[in-house]
């Protein structure tokens, strides 16, 4: 609940599964309404929302391809219409390069789409609101540290998204909006996911997700959050096999 007693509005992108679902469920409490975003996983998003409600929170779902400018704008317009503001934006959704779009497609989702969502959200965010960008050590330290084979394009696009959002920090500061990057040690999870290419977007085991999700949720309640928070330490991001 916000200090003035109004319901807190939180948007978690890519929240139908994996880390995003764990983050959304961290906000399952009275006085918080979680918008569970998905691209197309309606059933999974509905399940996450139902779990939040059963735990005493409030939740709704919204399906949109964040890489589509009109769809992203429509989502933020709907939030403005229904709630009038946004107290926390968790930028968790990301995309993998595919045979049709390649690295350019990953950049559209992991860089341009993240910047667009932040810009669309800012007019709805009061002073003291939070924007959190979720990444991995493998992307955060790219290209200065090796990444698992097949992961370079994802790491490059996520790193580009982080850099782009950092460039917006003066605008965030002018509006009194906190910006934090939360980077998790997903090395073992990434290796496993690379071996199962279709599952790469759901990096990590449930325990890793839960630990990272807890830190992300805590960050949105900090009055003076750090600009970068590491989960799992940084030394394990060194010397990964290429």
SULLINSUL-V232251 format. One record per backbone hydrogen bond with DSSP energy under -1.0 kcal/mol. NH is the residue of the N-H (numbers start at 0). CO is the residue of the C=O. Records with the same first field share a line. If there is no record, write none. Layout:
NH->CO  CO
//
This chain:
1->5
4->1
7->30
9->32
10->87
11->34
12->89
14->36
20->16
21->17
22->18
23->19
24->20
25->21
26->23
27->24
28->26
31->28
32->7
33->57
34->9
35->59
36->11
37->61
41->39
44->40
45->41
46->42
47->43
48->44
49->45
50->46
51->47
52->48
53->49
54->50
55->52
56->51
57->31
59->33
61->35
63->37
67->64
71->67
72->68
73->69
74->70
75->71
76->72
77->73
78->74
79->75
80->76
81->77
82->78
83->78
85->123
86->8
87->8
88->129
89->10
90->131
91->89
101->97
104->100
105->101
106->102
107->103
108->104
109->105
110->106
111->106
112->107
114->110
115->111
116->112
117->113
118->114
119->115
120->116
121->117
123->120
124->121
127->175
128->125
129->86
130->177
131->88
132->179
133->90
134->181
136->183
139->135
140->136
141->138
143->140
150->147
154->150
155->151
156->152
157->153
158->154
159->155
160->156
161->157
162->158
163->159
164->160
165->161
166->162
167->164
168->165
171->167
172->168
173->169
174->170
175->172
176->171
177->128
179->130
180->226
181->132
182->228
183->134
184->230
185->183
189->185
190->186
191->187
192->188
193->189
194->190
198->195
199->196
201->198
208->204
209->205
210->206
211->207
212->208
213->209
214->210
215->211
216->212
217->213
218->214
219->215
220->217
221->218
228->180
230->182
236->233
237->234
//
